[in-house]
Amino acid sequence: MPKAQPDFTKSPYFVDEPGNWHLREGAPQKLQKELQQYLESLTEIDDSGTINGNTIDFPHNR
């Protein structure tokens, strides 16, 4: 099932550069906050023994 497209991507302030999403100068505070929250939600958690923050049990005694 595809994810819904975030509203900020439909804004004329949104700049969709590969690897450099940002908003043009003068973007409303609401859009700035929405983009920041979205980008933070994409942050990968890279702890040892986890994949995206999910603990993986490995059979160590094989």
C-alpha positions in Angstrom: 0.0 0.0 0.0 1.6 3.3 -1.0 2.2 6.0 1.6 0.2 9.2 1.4 2.1 12.2 -0.1 2.8 14.7 2.7 0.9 18.0 2.2 4.1 20.1 2.3 5.2 18.4 -1.0 2.2 20.1 -2.8 3.2 23.6 -1.6 4.8 26.1 -4.0 7.4 26.7 -1.3 8.6 23.1 -1.5 11.9 22.4 -3.5 12.3 18.7 -4.4 16.0 18.4 -5.0 17.3 14.8 -4.7 18.9 14.5 -1.3 18.2 18.2 -0.4 14.5 18.7 0.3 13.9 22.2 1.6 11.5 25.1 1.5 11.9 28.4 -0.3 12.4 31.5 1.8 9.2 32.9 3.3 7.5 29.5 3.8 4.9 29.5 6.5 5.9 28.2 9.9 3.4 25.4 9.7 5.1 24.0 6.5 8.5 24.4 8.1 7.5 22.4 11.1 5.7 19.7 9.0 8.9 19.2 6.8 11.1 19.1 9.8 8.9 16.4 11.5 8.8 14.4 8.3 12.6 14.5 7.8 13.1 13.5 11.5 10.8 10.5 11.1 13.0 9.2 8.3 16.1 9.1 10.5 17.4 5.6 10.8 18.3 4.2 14.2 21.6 2.4 13.8 22.2 0.6 17.1 24.2 -2.6 17.1 21.9 -5.6 16.8 19.0 -3.6 15.4 17.5 -2.8 12.0 15.8 0.6 12.0 15.5 0.4 15.8 14.0 -3.1 15.9 16.0 -5.6 17.9 17.1 -8.7 16.0 17.7 -11.9 17.8 20.6 -13.8 16.3 21.3 -17.4 16.9 24.8 -17.0 18.5 25.4 -20.6 19.4 25.4 -22.3 16.0 
